Amino acid sequence: MWYAIMAEDTPNSLDKRLIARPEHLKRLHTLQEAGRLLLAGPFPAIDSTDPGPAGFTGSLIVAEFSNLQEATEWANNDPFVISKVYKNVIVKPFRKTLPS
């Protein structure tokens, strides 16, 4: 089943985000290579694809896991959680409807 992982950044965490980003992306690429990643990306803090020093306010990941516990454990072991980029993470089951 698909699960939405919605994360909120800690204020002023851009430097931490940039340091942890390579390991964060490595985990996402592993999901992608296994065909288990639907989408992933950050929420820019301003209305721009490149927010510069304004940074980001969080992220959204939609990926396939066996169950909610597996999705939650995966999310809680993300480098952004460990390095305190994320201050809050919510994991919910997600039913993809469109595009079909």
N, C-alpha and C positions, 0 to 999 in steps of 0.2 A: 504494500500500500504506500501511497505518497504521504509525506509529512511535510508541513510547513514549519520551518525554523525561523522565528522572527526575533531578532536581537536588537537591543537598544544599546548604543554606545555610552560609555562613561564620558562625561564632558571633558574636553581638552585631551582626548586620547589619540590624536592623529599620529604623534610620534611613535607611540606604542603599536598602533595599527600598522604603520609602515615597517617596523621591525619584525612583527609577527606575520606579516602578509605572505612571505614565501612558503612558510609551513602551512598556513591556512589554505593557500591555493593548491598546495601539494595534495592535501586531503580531498579537496573538491575535484581535482583532476583524477584521483583514484576512483571516486564515485562516477565521474563522467566516463572513464574508460570501461567501467563495469556496466554502463548503460543505465545507471541509477540516478542520474542528475537531470532534473527537468529544467531548473534555472537557478541562478545564484547571482547576487550582486548587492552593492551597498546603496544606501539612501544618502545622496549628497545633501549637505546642510543648507545649500543654496540651490537655486534653480539653474543648475549647470552640470553638464556631464563631467567637468573637471573643476571641482570646487576650490582647488588650491588650498590655502591655509585654513579656509572655513571648515574643511574636513567633511566628515560624515556623521550621521545621527544613528546609524544602525545598518542592519543587513537583512536580506531575505534569502533563504535557501529552500528550495522544494526538491526533496530527494526521496528515493524509495528505500524503505527499510522493512524488515519482517514484522515489526510491531512498535508500539509507542515506546516501550522501554528501550529498545535498541536505538531508536531515533534520539531519545533523550540522552542516553549515554554517549552517543556519538557527538551530539551537540555540546554536552558538558565537557568533553575532552578536546574541544577545538582550541587551537593556540590563541585565538582572540579571547576566549573565556579565561584560559590559564594566565595570560598576560594582562588581564583586566581591561581589555579594550571594551568588552561587553559588560554592562552592569546588570542586564536583565535578558534572559532568554526564555521564550515561550515556544513550546513544541506542540503542534496540533495535527491530528489526521487531516488530510486534504484530499478532496475528490476532484480530480481534473475533469472538467466538462468540455471546455473548448480551448484551443481548436481540437477537433476530433481527428 
